[in-house]
Amino acid sequence: MTSRYRQYAAPHLYEIAFDTNRKLEVDFLVHCFKRHATIPVSRVLDIACGTGPHLIRLADRGYQMSGLDLSAENIAFVKQRLAAKGHRGELIVGDMSDFRLERPVDAAICMQDSQGHMLTNARLLAHLRAVARAVKRGGLYVFDRYMASSWTNPARSWSWSKRRGRLIVRASFSALNDVDPVSQIFRERMTLEAIENGTRRLYRQSHLSRMVFPQELRALVELVGGFEFVQWFFGFKRHQVLERSRHPLMMVVVLRKT
């Protein structure tokens, strides 16, 4: 038997499939909070939090978490996950380029290249202004972005499977497909196949995303104001600075609110 999920209707499958390498990433975030912020970091905003892989783990480490996502299904799912662990947090359904919090935070994060959903520089600038409003002076904004490590074949794809009890989730994900070198827009594709008790469920998603080049990003940060550049890295490796990395596929950027 086969059934299909509409987009964003299967957050529990997404949470199982993408529960990978999160400890390494959260370790890196905590390192940045402690080393690069000039204020103590206790309140953190997870922008485009999805199903909460970073939000939940940071809450487990004692941080007071807020989450923002465009999907009401994701926010409801994260709320249940937080409650199940005895945590509380401000969870908002909203647009990452136009939001306001009830209280400012000490740091903000935006993971899994979620900034790529903003397909123009105008939206990215609006996003940076919104984050600057939300973060206290001396606090941090940490995010990751895909990069094209090759122009001859920039596309990258990954396939894997995860099991939780009797449920098997097979995932495939590809990024940097069909890159337009003028608009810098590319296509991402994801397929989740869930198999449990003889039932096969299929969830497909395809959407456009946009890359920014490192120096372009620095220029946009300077243009919008409110942040100073601290450092960027290849992946979540605290000792691997972007300039000294060969063929980096992802940059992780650390900004500090001024």
C-alpha positions in Angstrom: 0.0 0.0 0.0 1.3 3.5 -0.9 0.2 6.9 0.2 1.6 10.4 -0.5 2.3 13.2 1.9 1.7 16.8 0.9 4.6 19.3 1.5 5.4 19.9 5.2 2.7 17.3 6.3 5.2 14.8 7.6 7.4 16.5 10.2 8.0 13.3 12.2 9.5 11.6 9.1 11.7 14.6 8.5 12.8 14.6 12.1 13.8 10.9 11.9 15.6 11.2 8.5 17.6 14.3 9.4 18.7 13.3 12.9 22.3 13.2 11.7 25.4 15.0 12.8 23.4 17.3 15.0 25.6 16.9 18.1 28.7 18.1 16.2 26.7 21.1 14.9 25.4 22.0 18.4 28.8 21.6 19.9 30.1 24.1 17.4 27.2 26.5 18.2 27.9 26.3 21.9 31.6 26.9 21.2 30.7 30.1 19.3 28.4 31.3 22.0 31.1 31.0 24.6 34.0 32.3 22.6 32.6 35.0 20.3 29.7 36.6 22.1 30.6 39.5 24.4 27.5 38.9 26.5 26.4 35.7 28.3 24.2 33.6 26.0 21.2 32.1 27.6 18.3 32.9 25.2 18.6 31.7 21.6 16.3 32.0 18.6 16.3 29.2 16.0 15.2 30.8 12.7 13.5 28.4 10.2 13.7 25.8 13.0 11.9 23.1 11.1 11.4 20.1 13.3 13.8 21.4 15.9 17.0 19.3 15.6 19.1 22.1 17.0 16.4 23.8 19.1 15.7 20.7 21.1 19.4 19.9 21.7 20.2 23.4 22.8 17.2 23.3 25.2 18.5 20.0 26.6 21.8 21.9 27.4 19.9 24.5 29.4 19.4 27.3 26.8 16.0 29.1 26.7 14.9 28.6 23.2 12.6 30.4 20.8 11.7 29.0 17.4 10.4 30.6 14.1 9.2 28.7 11.1 6.8 29.3 8.2 5.2 25.9 8.7 2.4 25.7 11.3 2.9 21.9 11.2 6.5 22.2 12.1 5.8 24.6 15.0 3.1 22.3 16.4 5.5 19.4 16.2 8.3 21.3 18.0 5.9 22.4 20.7 5.0 18.8 21.4 8.7 17.8 21.4 9.6 20.6 23.9 6.6 19.8 26.2 7.6 16.1 26.2 11.0 17.0 27.6 9.6 19.5 30.1 10.9 22.6 28.2 9.1 25.8 27.3 9.8 28.3 24.6 8.3 31.0 22.4 7.3 29.3 19.1 6.2 31.5 16.2 4.7 30.8 12.8 6.2 33.6 10.7 8.3 34.8 7.8 12.1 34.9 8.5 12.3 38.2 6.6 9.7 40.0 8.7 9.2 39.0 12.3 9.4 40.4 15.9 9.9 38.7 19.2 8.3 39.4 22.5 11.7 39.6 24.1 15.2 40.0 22.6 17.6 37.1 22.5 21.3 36.7 23.1 21.9 34.7 19.9 20.2 33.6 16.8 20.9 30.6 14.5 19.7 29.6 11.0 20.7 26.1 10.0 20.4 23.8 7.0 20.9 26.6 4.4 17.5 27.9 5.3 18.5 31.5 4.3 18.5 30.1 0.7 14.7 30.3 0.6 15.1 34.1 0.2 15.6 34.4 -3.5 16.7 38.0 -3.7 19.1 40.3 -2.0 16.2 42.5 -1.0 14.7 39.7 1.1 18.0 38.8 2.6 18.6 42.4 3.6 15.1 42.5 5.2 16.0 39.2 7.0 19.2 40.6 8.4 17.4 43.7 9.7 14.8 41.5 11.4 17.5 39.4 13.1 19.4 42.6 14.1 16.2 43.8 15.9 15.9 40.5 17.7 19.5 40.1 19.0 21.0 42.0 21.9 24.2 44.0 21.4 27.2 41.7 21.8 25.1 38.7 20.9 25.7 36.4 17.8 24.0 35.3 14.6 25.3 32.0 13.3 24.1 30.5 10.0 25.2 28.2 7.2 25.1 28.6 3.4 25.8 26.3 0.5 28.6 27.2 -1.8 29.4 26.0 -5.3 32.7 24.1 -5.0 32.8 23.4 -8.8 31.2 25.1 -11.8 31.6 22.0 -14.0 29.3 19.9 -11.8 28.1 21.8 -8.7 25.2 19.5 -7.9 25.5 17.3 -4.8 23.3 14.4 -3.7 23.1 12.2 -0.7 21.0 9.1 0.2 20.7 7.3 3.5 18.2 5.4 5.7 17.2 5.6 9.3 15.3 3.2 11.5 13.2 4.0 14.6 11.4 1.0 16.0 9.6 -0.7 13.1 9.6 2.4 11.0 12.3 2.7 8.3 12.8 6.1 6.6 14.8 6.2 3.4 15.9 9.6 2.4 17.5 11.2 -0.7 18.4 14.9 -0.9 20.1 16.9 -3.7 21.2 20.5 -3.8 22.8 22.9 -6.3 20.8 21.4 -9.2 20.4 23.6 -12.4 22.3 26.6 -11.0 21.5 29.8 -12.8 24.8 31.8 -12.7 23.0 35.1 -13.1 20.3 34.8 -10.5 22.3 32.3 -8.4 19.2 30.3 -8.0 19.2 26.5 -7.9 16.8 23.7 -7.2 16.7 21.4 -4.2 15.0 18.0 -4.2 14.1 15.7 -1.4 12.3 12.3 -1.2 11.3 10.5 2.0 10.1 7.0 1.8 8.6 5.5 5.0 8.0 1.8 5.4 6.1 0.4 8.4 3.9 -2.7 8.8 3.6 -3.2 5.1 2.6 0.4 4.3 4.8 2.5 2.1 4.4 6.3 2.3 6.1 8.7 0.0 6.9 12.4 0.6 8.4 14.5 -2.1 9.5 18.1 -2.0 11.2 20.3 -4.6 11.9 24.0 -4.2 14.1 26.8 -5.4 17.0 28.1 -3.3 19.6 30.7 -3.8 23.3 30.8 -3.0 25.4 33.9 -2.1 29.1 34.2 -2.6 31.2 34.8 0.5 32.4 38.3 -0.5 28.9 39.2 -1.6 27.5 38.1 1.8 30.1 40.3 3.6 29.1 43.3 1.5 25.4 42.7 2.2 26.1 42.5 6.0 28.0 45.8 5.8 25.2 47.4 3.8 22.5 46.5 6.2 24.5 47.5 9.3 23.9 46.2 12.8 26.4 43.3 12.7 30.1 42.9 12.5 31.8 40.0 10.8 33.5 37.7 13.3 34.6 34.6 11.2 33.5 32.0 8.7 34.3 28.3 8.6 34.1 25.3 6.2 31.3 23.3 7.9 31.0 23.0 11.6 34.8 22.8 12.1 36.0 25.4 14.5 39.7 25.2 13.3 38.9 25.1 9.5 38.7 28.8 8.4 37.0 29.2 5.0 39.9 30.9 3.3 42.2 28.0 4.1 39.7 25.3 3.0 39.9 23.5 -0.4 36.7 23.1 -2.3 34.4 24.1 0.5 30.7 23.1 0.0 29.3 25.0 2.9 30.2 28.1 4.8 29.2 28.7 8.4 29.2 32.4 9.3 29.5 34.0 12.7 28.3 37.6 13.0 28.1 39.8 16.2 25.5 42.4 16.9 27.0 45.9 17.3 
